[in-house]
Amino acid sequence: MAESKMSLVLDRLAPIYKEGVFPGRSDQSGPPSWPDDPFHVLIATVLSQRTRDENTRRAADKLFQALPDIVSMAQADPLAMEDLIRPAGFPRQKAVAIQRICQEILDSFHGEVPSDIDSLLRLPMVGRKTANCVLAYGFGMDAICVDTHVHRISNLLGEVSTRSPDETEMALRAKVPQSRWRDINRYLVRHGQVLCLPGRERCQECPVQDLCDHGMQAKVSSGSK
């Protein structure tokens, strides 16, 4: 496969965002106390839906401290779980989903988080982004986790022209070497939080402006040399 624009972008971003980012583990106060095994990654990623990463971290820390394993979560009082995860928002919906996920894993997968995407997608509140996060960060497998940052920045770069995160995932899978798939989420999410802000892109400060269709258009519009 010929070298893609995305590979060049990732090469430049990697030394800037050395640690990268994934749900609930990018807080500046230090590493969380919970492990990055498939179960904890799965639950943290569900908590991360429709909320900020710092809120995911707060909710995950509280939940995993009180209910450290799949059995305790499955058997927990729903109202108590709602209170634990309230910082992540939508506590009732997420508490119901988490308990259903835990029970499904116990009933159908012998208490082990499945390591294939089709099985993961059977779980409540698990879409392709969440499933791919589990594969990439929980199992260390090559997978592309496309959240709003990855979808938006991939289109701004001109690497893809897609209308949905799922379309973006498939387009990137066809263009980017598999060895770089995990890096896409790890670095683009952080870039989207720091410089390439939604609707407020700081193109003149961007280390990949010359590789970015949107960045080069902004440069022309501003009259920069």
Secondary structure, 3 states (H helix, E strand, C coil): CCCCHHHHHHHHHCCCCCCCCCCCCCCCCCCCCCCCCHHHHHHHHHHHCCCCHHHHHHHHHHHHHHCCCHHHHHCCCHHHHHHHHHHHCCHHHHHHHHHHHHHHHHHHCCCCCCCCHHHHCCCCCCCHHHHHHHHHHHCCCCCCCCCHHHHHHHHHHCCCCCCCHHHHHHHHHHHCCHHHHHHHHHHHHHHHHHCEECCEECHHHCCCHHHCHHHHHHHHHHCCC
